[in-house]
């Protein structure tokens, strides 16, 4: 039996990816132990499915119904997951979140009907820009986060989301599009 590691996400335009990469590089100069997310892998995660049986992935590809979700998002704010003393993931958020929260709920319900068991953590729309490996200089990191808290990288039109396959490699994940869903 074959499994596929998969997730749904909103792709980001190149100009936003470039701005995020600039922010990431500035942070990396202060915290060299960061592992930056490749520009090719920057996206707003909607729903992480984890490892799913290939036959269920095929059902998801064929059976997820259209969803109306055209809206604008501001790519803004910077934060982290983990504690202040032990941050693990650095992210950039977006607003308004309500439409993405509704899309997350819709996708979660749909994939459950098809036999998948999605991640049930509280949904927080974001794009991961770095993972923290090892020790960081806490003062430099905290200062950067504080100074960048009102970061605003611009507004983007959201008119599609994608089901990705994610293969983990020693050089980082490789994301492959399984299906693109355009707004209904």
MOBELZI-V301387 format. One record per residue. N is the residue number from 1. RES is the residue in one small letter. SS is DSSP state (~ for helix, > for strand, _ for the rest). Layout:
n;res;ss
N;RES;SS
N;RES;SS
//
This chain:
n;res;ss
1;x;_
2;x;_
3;x;>
4;x;>
5;x;>
6;x;>
7;x;>
8;x;>
9;x;>
10;x;>
11;x;>
12;x;_
13;x;_
14;x;~
15;x;~
16;x;~
17;x;~
18;x;~
19;x;~
20;x;~
21;x;~
22;x;~
23;x;~
24;x;~
25;x;~
26;x;~
27;x;~
28;x;~
29;x;~
30;x;~
31;x;_
32;x;_
33;x;_
34;x;>
35;x;>
36;x;>
37;x;_
38;x;_
39;x;~
40;x;~
41;x;~
42;x;_
43;x;>
44;x;>
45;x;>
46;x;>
47;x;>
48;x;>
49;x;>
50;x;>
51;x;>
52;x;>
53;x;>
54;x;~
55;x;~
56;x;~
57;x;~
58;x;~
59;x;~
60;x;~
61;x;~
62;x;~
63;x;~
64;x;_
65;x;_
66;x;_
67;x;_
68;x;_
69;x;_
70;x;_
71;x;>
72;x;>
73;x;>
74;x;>
75;x;>
76;x;>
77;x;>
78;x;>
79;x;>
80;x;>
81;x;>
82;x;>
83;x;_
84;x;_
85;x;_
86;x;_
87;x;>
88;x;>
89;x;>
90;x;>
91;x;>
92;x;>
93;x;>
94;x;>
95;x;>
96;x;_
97;x;_
98;x;~
99;x;~
100;x;~
101;x;~
102;x;~
103;x;~
104;x;~
105;x;~
106;x;~
107;x;~
108;x;~
109;x;~
110;x;~
111;x;~
112;x;~
113;x;~
114;x;_
115;x;_
116;x;_
117;x;_
118;x;_
119;x;_
120;x;_
121;x;_
122;x;_
123;x;_
124;x;_
125;x;_
126;x;>
127;x;>
128;x;>
129;x;>
130;x;>
131;x;>
132;x;>
133;x;_
134;x;_
135;x;_
136;x;_
137;x;_
138;x;~
139;x;~
140;x;~
141;x;~
142;x;~
143;x;~
144;x;~
145;x;~
146;x;~
147;x;~
148;x;_
149;x;_
150;x;_
151;x;_
152;x;>
153;x;>
154;x;>
155;x;>
156;x;>
157;x;>
158;x;>
159;x;_
160;x;>
161;x;>
162;x;>
163;x;>
164;x;>
165;x;>
166;x;>
167;x;>
168;x;_
169;x;_
170;x;_
171;x;_
172;x;_
173;x;_
174;x;>
175;x;>
176;x;>
177;x;>
178;x;>
179;x;>
180;x;>
181;x;>
182;x;>
183;x;_
184;x;_
//
